Amino acid sequence: MATVLPGTGGTIKSTTAEGQAHEILTFIGIRQQSLSTNPGEVTNVSGQHDQQALIFSGTYEFTVAQTISNTGGLTLEATPYLVGTGFQVGTGGTFKGNSPEKYALEVLMYLQSLELQPAKNPQNRNFITGTFNSDTGRYQGSFSIPVILGIDAVSGVVNYGANPYLL
């Protein structure tokens, strides 16, 4: 499980990077459905839940701004396309992106970096892919996040969340 700190007062509450990815990608998917938050009717995150395979999978594509610092550091930052989402990054959390798009790209790239580390990913899973095209300014990829599915015996509410796969 890739433990992370959610920002105090933030929209995203999960304490694992896998859970944060599941949450922020779902948050974006929901906000893309409304003309008030997605006036351009852009669908940059597309996902589907497979209850049989216990996988939340899909694709993502973000326009990004690329900058190079005066020390040569390369920075990629997603450009927001959603408006008025009510997203709050919170304070003191692991991830700092102050819009859903920036936050999602940060979490996805973080998971990709952990997947490259044998100590964090001993089963060599590659559930998050992504590539940056500097000619188009687009970062795109796919995700297949394992999930846990259950039904609350009292309320009947379906509980569906990320199943951590990294150490």
Helices and strands as residue ranges (DSSP letters): H 17-32, E 45-50, E 55-68, E 74-78, H 100-115, E 131-133, E 138-151, E 158-162
